[in-house]
């Protein structure tokens, strides 16, 4: 009888776990760096300020003087922009951009992803990650600094016919601009042919607690509207993309940041035989040209803008989840290293 009871209990437990799953993955990276931008402008060991990339704010008028435009590119000295339009929250203290010295980075992490479903069909998931070591953001040529090596809670989501609810305390990016206040909770759903997402920061001290994004696709055209509360009013952006054919796409956008003049941008991209070209131009005298080439597991990119600022990167898949990556830019910043996925 005891054996039968134990077997029955085990069977019930197994049945209860049938709809749950835990996935464990890992990652690591190591390499060298020199002159990378320090995250949030905070100086690290051997850091020095270069290129006079300084943002200052007049506390009386709220106006900001910057060597960076709304896309984070360098401007000539003396350009003045309205508070909040440089991609930062208007209440965020201005800091000087600083750059690291030479160094070596190495880091590793483990990610735990837990998924399941209730009996009435609601799917849920949660994640926990543990990261340690020196972090480098190769996409932004930025030194993120040392990770504490402690466990961090990712987002918790619930999905069903009602849509998707996401909870992540301070971890959900503002849908209009990642420079504004992060949100704590978001809700995503589809209404007919329109995809809709709303994000809210429950403890926002400034005027950027809510943001929204809506998307609609028809006849090869994709429309995206994003908006957010911001200091001085509401910021909004309307973008459209059109696939002209299999190799050419056209884009257009009008961006109205709170308290600033609207900016209109047009662009085009084309890809043929592994070669890609992307160009864009705006009515505020800014432009970008990006070139790319891919062949097998190898990729090269080069980008330049109106300030003659440029970046060049190279990546190569080494097999077995390993990838080599290297990059240099016009700020004399560089990195080179290998990343691993487990």
Secondary structure, DSSP 8 states (H G I E B T S, - for coil): -HHHHHHHHHHHHHHHHTT-EEEEEEEEEEEEEES-EEGGG---TT-B--TT-BEEE-TTT--EEESB-TTS-B--TT-EE-TTTTSS-TTS---B--B--EEEEEEEEEEEEEEEE-TTS-EEEEEEEEEEEEEEETTTTEEEEEEEEEEEEEEEEEEETTEEEEEEEEEE--SS-TTS--EEEEEEEEETTEEEEEEE-TT-SSS--EEEEEEEEETTEEEEEEEEEETTEEEEEEEEEEE-SSSEEEEEEEEE-TTS--EEEEEEEEEETTEEEEEEEETTS-EEEEEEEEETTEEEEEEEETT--EEEEEEEEEETTEEEEEEEETTS-EEEEEEEE-
